[in-house]
């Protein structure tokens, strides 16, 4: 089916002049959500998508049924013991959201439902909980919830003894970050710490709230006035300190206070110095600090809480050229350092001094994904990990830190059936134009004629912010793999995959490396016969949407189809507007267009600015109307301009979720319906079935 009768967006020329260069943006008007024409155009796009994808409805339903069949609908996380309670969350058949539960004293005790997110979501089209914390005495639950998708949260407190909600309701609260809580308790069981958002949705002010008091009387403890920084708050695992974490792209700072004295002073651990990044965890009067002071790949040092500044940092793990130190965790009897070597995460376990009895957690596969899973208990002697690979379903593993013994606490079951022996995975390398070897993780069915040059493929990438896309298990992908697709991840520059240089060589004035790396990965898959040139699709979201957008404008001949989810497409215009969320914090990621050299460089790759008359791949582009990170107008404008310029009849369609934000649908079934649409589009355009 070819494109016809697609919506034609009105042109309203808008001139933007910077550094003597004038760009005419015919679709700048779409930025105004209040303009009736904007929503009218989006609705027309939704109607068009419905029309041209109607013939795939049965395929979408089949895909949804397959994906749902791989879900363990009645499921529970592994209980985690904290302060005499066993905490877990479970899913119930037919329910979109988790139920947060606990049992007192024993797993044989009666279940107490602390919070049923399904009840919270009743009558609402979106519901996201981003952080919850139980008071130290176990009587109160504080959580933050967003019903609009804009990542603007409301703080609520529930009395777990009576089941009643307290009148304490606080709006405009930030969610959690880096798997930390979005709200924290002092040890007095009545004082809460939370962070609010500025007009660009930047977390910037820390407040102290006492239960029962009017939130209007809450005390502001800290104001992070520098617009380049995000402010976060979390409690140390040993419950000793409340800490703040001030994060910019190139510089970090921490402060701390006594969790037993919520009115005590916040002390600076090490004052910010441009280019100095550090992150500390507390253990018995000492800070273990991961930092990059004269250490591009970071190293580990220790310092007393009494004198925590850089001049007192004593090195424990030196800088190594081939190992990136990512993080550190402290338990009563062990220090655990998160490292990355050869693109793979490693865990270094030592005694509490950080240097004695060092050993590494072994992993059974040559390429895998692993991260810490819960276990906030300082006393724990086990390191709880979530482990998977492209073909190995998720397992929860307790590694006994004294002995190194693995204890499998749970292995995910695929109810519809799954036999790992039917699949293979590889880690191969492409060569970028500058000679850099770029890793690619791939998975496929073993019965695939893998190198005959006829296979369809989907390659995923990201390549920004230092984020690493490890080869993790996703059961949904097997709807493609079982139909003969090769699934690939390009571990391109811009992530931390191969160390700090890997990140630095994929941002700012080196950003184009991310795109040429990804193109090299695609060409390698074709050259080596893994993939048919006319059956290669690529996918990315957010900054990964920029990736696939840039690649399709640089090399439109290389790809058959592109899925760009909530994509960052209009780089120069967005980064020129400091009122747009994220902009000022990301000048060190992309550059500031006020700088002529940065402006000219970003203009070379910004997808919206590089659409030209050419034949382009089939395109499915998506957005959430309430997305605070990448506004809906970026994909809307890109598609309108693409339709104006392209010379082919390939399909270009726009999926708009009118109730969600950056992460798409919040319910687990609604979420896989969106994936079913993605995959039906691929199969329809590539010819798989």
N, C-alpha and C positions, 0 to 999 in steps of 0.2 A: 504494500500500500504506500503510495506516495503522499506527500503533504498537499493539502488543498484546504481552502477556506479557513486558514489559520487567522487568528486575530491580528489586525494591523494596528499598531499603536500610533496615535497621533504624534506628529512631530511638533515640538515647540523649541526652536533653536535657542540654546543657552550658551553664551560665550564665556569661556574660562581662560584668562590670560595669566601666564606665569613665566617669568624669565624671558619675556619677549615672544613666547610661543602661545598662540591662541588655538584652543581646541573648541570645537562646536559640539555640544552634547544635546542631541535632539530629544533625549528622554530624561533629562535632569528632573523634569516635573514629577516623575514617578516617586521621588523622595517624599512627597507630601501625601501622607496617608489620609489626610482630611479632604483632599481634593476628590470629589465624587468620581472623577474619571479614573483615578488610580484603582479603586476597588472595582469599578466597572470593568476595567481591563483585566484585572486578576480573575474575576469571575468568568470573563470570556475565555481566558486561558484554561480555566478548570473545565468549562463546558467543552472546549476543543479537545482537551486530553480525554475526556469521557467519550467523545465521539470517535476519535481515531484509535483508541485502545479498547473499544467495545468488543471487538472480535477476539481479544485476549482474555476476556472475563473468565472463561472456563479454565484457561491456563492459570490465571491468578488464583482462582479458587482451589485448583489442584495443588499449586505451590503452597498456598496457605495451609491446606490440609496436611501436606507433607511436613512442613515446618512445625506445625502444632503437634503432629504425631511424634516428633523428636523431643518435645518438651515433657519432662516429668511434671505433670500438672499438679499433682499432690506431692509437694516436695518441701524439704526443710534444710536449712543450713546446719552445720555441725555446731552444737551448743558450745558456748564459750563461758567459762566460769569466772565470775568477778564478784568479790565481796559477798560470797555465800549464795549467789544466784547463778543459775545457768541461763544465759541469754541466747536466743536464736530467732530467726524469722522463717516463716513458712508461707508457701503458696497453696491455695486451694483450687481445685478444679473449677474452671469457668470464671475465676476471679482474675481481674487485671493486675492487682497490686498485692504486695506482701502484707502479712500480718505479723506484727512484732510482739514476741512472747518471751516469757521467762518462767522458770521453776525454782522454787526456793529449796536449797539444801541438797536436793537429789533429783536426778532425772526421772525418778518414779513419783515425784510430787505432782500435785495437780497443776495444770497449765494456767498461767495468768496471762491474759491478753492485755498488753500494755497499750497497744495502738493498732487499730485495723485501718489500714490506708484505704481499703475499699469503702468503708463507711465515710471517711473524709471526702472521698471523691464522688460520692453520690450526687447526681445532678450536675456534675462538672465535667467538662470535656478534657481537662488537663489537671494533673495533680502530681507534684513532685516534692518529695521530702529530701532535703539536702542537709542532713546533720541532726542528730538527736543525742541527748546526754541524760543519763540518770544521775540524780544527786548522790553524793557519797554514801548517805545512809539508806539509799534505795527507795525513798518514799515519793520522790518527785521525778517526773519526766519532762524535760524541755526539748522542744523540737522546732524546726523552721520549715514552713510549707509554702509552696508557690502554686497558685491556681491559674496563672496566666501565661507561663512560658517565658516571661521576661527576666527570670532569675532575680526577682525582687520578692523577698520572703517575709512572712509574718511569723513572729515568735509566739508560741503558745506554751503554757505550762499545765500539766495534768497531775493531780494528786492521785498517786497509784494506790493509796490506801482506800480512799472513798470513791475513786473513779470519776470525780468531778474536776472540771476545768477551773483553774484560778482566773480571776478577772484580769490578770496581768496579760495584756495583749500588746505586742510591740510591732509596728509596721516598718517597712523599708530596711529590712535586715539582710545582710549578706549571707549566702549559703556557705557550705563547707569548701575546703580547698585541700588538695593533696591528701585526701582520705582522712583529714582531721575533722573534728566536729565544727559545726557552724555556730555553736554556742557552748560555753564552758561554765562549770560550777566552781566556786570557791569551796574550801573544805568545811565551811560553816553550814552548808546545806540550805542556805537562804539567799546567797548572793550569786547572781549570774553576770557573765561578761558576754557582750555581743558587739557586732560591728555593723555600722550603717553605711549606706551608699550615697554618693554625690549624684548630681544631675546626669553624669555620664555613666552611672552605675558602677563607678569605681568604689570598692570598699575603702573607707578612709577615716572613720571615727570609731574609737573604742569607748563603750559605755559600761558603767556598772549599775546593775539594777538589784534592788532588794525586794524580795517577794512581799507583795501586799502594798508596796508604794506605787504612787502614780508614775507611770513611765515618763511623764513630762518633767518629773523631778530627778530623773536619772542623771548621774554624774558623768560628764565626758572626761575620760582619763587621758586620752591621747587623740590628737588630730594629725594625721599624716597629710601635710599640706602640699608636698611635692607631687604634682600630677603624674610624674613618671613612676610612682610607686603604688602598689596594692598593699593593703594592710590585712593581715590575718592574725588569728589568735588561737592558741591551743595550750592545753595542759600537758605537762610532761608525764610520761608513763608512770613514774613513781609518785605522782600526785603532789609533788613538792612545790612546783612552780607553775604560775600562769605566764606564758610567754607571748610576745608579739613578734610577727615575722613581716618585715618590710621588704617587698620584692619588686625590683625593676629588672629589665632585661639583662643588665650588666653588673648590677650592684645589689647587695643584700645587707640587711641589718636586723639584729634581734634585740629585744628588751625582755626583762623578766622581773617577776615580783613573787612574794611569798604567798602561796595558795592558802595558807592558814591565816593570813592577814589581808583581807581583800581591800583594805584601805592603805596598804603599804605602797611605797614608791616604786614606780617602774624604773629599773636601772638599765642602762645601755650595756650590752655585752661587749661589743666592739663598734665604735662609731663608724658610720658609713664612709668608705673611701671609694671613689669611682673606680670600678673595675674589680673591686674585692667582693667575692661571693663567698658566703659561709652559711652553714646550718649546724646548729648545736643541739645535743641532747644531754640531759642531766643524769648524773649518777653519783650519789653519796658525796656531795660537796664539790664535784668536778663537772666541767663541761667537756664532752667529747665533741670535737668540732671538725667537720668536713669543710675544707676551704681551698681556694686557688691562689693563695699568696705564694708567688714564685713557683707555681705548680699548675700548669695548664690543665692537666687531667685530674687535678685536685689531690689532696692528701689528707691524712687524719692527724689531728693534734689533740692535746689535752691541756686544760687550764683550770686553776682553782676558781670557784664561784666568787671568792673574795676579791680576786684580782684577775678578771677574765679577759682583759684586753690583749691585743695581738702581741705585745712585747712579752707576754707570759705564756704564749703558746709553745708547748713542748711536743715535738714531732714523735708520732708513734708509727705511722705508716708513711714512708717517704713517697715522693712523686715517682711514678713509673711511666715510661713512654707508651707502654702497651696496655695499661690498665687504667680505666676511669673509675674513680671513687665517687659513687652517686649519693650515698646516704649512710647514716649510722643509727642504730637502735640500741638502747640500753635495757638490760634485764638485771635482776639482782645479782646473778652469778655469771653473767655473760655480756660481752659486747659483740654486736653483730654489725658488720660493715657490708654495705651493698656495693658490689663492684661490677664492672663490665669489661670483659676481655674477649677479643675476637668477635664482638657483636653480641655476645651472650652474657646474661646476668649470672653472677656468682655471689655466694654468701660466705663471708669469712667470719668464723666464730672464734672468740678468744675468751680467756678468763677476764674478770673485771678490770684488770690493769691494761687490757687492750693489747698486750704483747705476749702473754704466756699461753702455752697450750693451743697454738693456732692450728685450725683445721678448716677445710672447705667442704661444703655440702656437695656430694656427688649427684649427678643427674644422669638418667639412663639413656638419653637420646642425644644425637650430635647437634640438634637444633631444637629449641623449645621456648616456651614462655613460662615465667614463674614470677610470683610476687608475694609479699606478705599478705596474709589474710587474717584480719582481726588480731586476736591475742593481745589485748591491751594490758593484761595482767603483768605487773612488774615482777611478781614472784615466779612466774612460769619458768619451767625448765625445758619447755618445748618451743620450737620455732614453727609456727603454723604457716604453711605455704600453700598457695594454689598453683598447681602445675598442669600444663597441657602442652600440646604441640599441634601442628596443622592437622594431624590425623589421630592424636591421642586425646580423648575426652578429658574434661577437667577432673582433677583429683584434689582432695584436701589432704595434705600430708603434715603430720606432726614429726618434726625432726628433733629427737632427744639430744639436746645440746651437749650433755655430758658424754654420751656414748656414740653419737652419730647415727643411731638406729632410726630407720624410717618406720613410721606407723601410719598406714593408710586409714584415715578416718572416714573417707567417703569417696566413692567413684561415681561420677555421673552415669546414669543409665539412660540409654536412648530407647524409649518404649517401643518404637516402631522397628527396632532392630539395627544393629551396627556391628560390623566385623572389621576391625582395624586391619586385619591381614589382607583385605582387598585393596588397600591403598598404599601408596608410596609417597615419600617426600624427599626432596633434594635441596641442597644449598649450592648454588652455582654462582658464577660471577660474570658480569658484563664489563666491558672496557669503555670508560667514558672518553670523550674527545681529547681530554688532557692526559690520558693514560691511566687514570685512577680505576682500580678494580672495585666494582660496585656489587655487593652481595644481592642475590635474589633467592628467596625461599619459594619453593613450588610444591604443589601437591596434586595428585591425579590418581585415577584408578590404575591398578597394576595391569589390567587387561587392555589398557589404552595402547594403541600403536603410537608411542609417545614421540617418535622422531620421524614420522612420515610427512610432516608438514601439512596435515589436514585438520588438526584439532582446533576447536574454538578455545578461547582463553579470556579470563578476566584478570587484569593486573591492578593491584591496589597500591596506593602510595600516599605519603603525607609530606615529610621532609621540612618541618619547620619547628621553631621553638625548642629544639633539642629533643622533641618527643620521639621516642623509638617505638616503631610498630613491630613488636616481637611476633613470631609465628604462633599465634594462639589458636585454640580450637573454637570453631563456630559451626554448630550443627546445621545452620541454615545453608551454608555454602555447599552442602552435599546435594542439594537440589540441582546445582550446576555440575558438580564433579561427577555425580552419577549419570549425568547426561553427556558425559564426554568432555567436559571443560577441564582445562588446566587452570588451576588457581595459583596466582603468583603475588608476592609482595616484593616490591623494589625497595631495598634498604638504602635510600638515596641520601646524599649529603643534605644537611639541615636538621637531621636527627643526631642523637648521641651514639648511634650504633657502633661506630668505630673510634669513639673518643671525642674529646673537645674539639679537635681540629675538624672533625667530620661535621660538627655543628657550625663552626665558624666559617667553613668553606661553603656553606649553603645559606648564608644570610647576608644582609646589607649589600655591599658591592660585589659579593660572590653569589647572589641568590640564583642567578641563571644556571649555576651548576646543578641545582636541584632538578631543573627541567631537562637539561641535557643528559643528566644521569638517568632519568626516567625514560627518556627517548632511547638511550643506549640499551637499557634493560629490555625494552620492547623489541628493538632491532635484534638483540641477541637471541631472544626467544624464537623469533622468526628464522633467523639465520641457522640456528641449531636444530630446526625442525620440530620444536616443541609445539609450535603454533602456526596456523595458517594466516598469512598476511591479511586475507580478506575476512578473518574471523576473530580479530583481536580487539577487545574492549578494555577500557580503563575506567577506574573509579577513584574518586577522592572526595573528601568532605571538608568544608571550612577552608583552612589553609591548603588542605589537600585538594579542595575544589579549585583553588588558584592553580595548583600544580597541573591538574588535568585540563583546565582552561587554557593555561599557557602552552601546554604541549599540543593541544588541538589547534591553536592559532599558529604555532611555530611549524608543526608538521601535520597538517590536516589530512595528508595522504596516507599516514601510517596507521590510522585507527578506523575501525568499522563503526564503533559505537562508543559513546562517552556518557557516564553517569556522574554528574557534578552535583553534589548534595550541599546545600547551604554554602555555596561557593563565594569566596572573596575574589570578585572579578574586576572591580573598578578601583585598582590600587591607588593610583595617583590622586584621584578626586577625593576618595575617602581619607587618605592619609594627609590631605590638605585641610581637613575639617576637624578641628580639635573638639567640636561639640559632639562628635560621633563617639560612642563607647569604644574603648580600647586604643583610640588613636594616639594620644599623648604617651601612653605607656609603651608604645611599640615603635617609636622613632628609632630605637636601637636594634630593632628587628628588621625593619624594611628600609629605614632612612626617613628623613624629614624633607618633604618636597620644597620647603623654603630654601634648602641648599640646592644650588643649581646642578651640581654633579649628581646628587641623589635623585633629583627630579628627572634628569635625562636618563639615568640608569633605569629607574622604575618604569619610565615610559617605554623602554625597550621591551618589557615583558608583560606589562599590565594587559590582561586578556581583552578587556573592553576597548582599550586603545589600539589593539593590534588586529582587530577584525578587518579583513580586506575581502575584495571580490575573489572568491575561491570556492572549491567544493569542500564541504566539511562533513565530518562523520555524523551519523545519527546521534541525537542528543536528548537525554532526559535530564532536566535541571530541576532542582527542588528548593523549597524555602519553607520557613515557618513565619507566619505573618508577624509574630511577636518576638522574633529573634533579636536579642540585644547585641549579639556579637558580630553577625554579618547580616545587615539589614536586607529585608525582602527586595528592596529596589535594585540591589546589585545583580542577582540573577535575572530579574525582570527586564532591566535595561540591556543586559548582555543578550538575552534572547531576542528582544525587539531589534537590536542592531544587527544581530547575526541574520535574522530573517530578511532584513533589508539588503544585506550585502551578499549572501551566499548564492551560488550559481547552480546548486544541485536541487534534487527533489527528495533528499533524505529527510527523515522525520525529525522535528525539533519540538519538544513538548515540555510543559511546565506544570509540575505538581506543587500545589500550595496547600499546606496544612494551616487552616485559619485559626486553629486553637493552640498551636504549639510554638516553641521557640527553637533554639539552636539544635537541640538533641532529638527533635522529632517527637512522635507520639509518646506519651508517658506510660500508657498501659501496655502490658507485654503482648497482648493479642493485636492491639492496634499497631504496635511497632512492627510485628512480622507481616502485617498486611501491607505496610509500606515497602518492605523488602520483597514481598511477592510481586508488587508492581514493578520494582526495579528489574527483577529477574525475568518477568514476562516480557518486558521491553527488550531485554537482551536477546532472549530466545526468538522473539519475533523479528528482530532486526538482523540477527546473525544467521538465523535459519535452523537453530537447534530446536528440539522438541522433547 
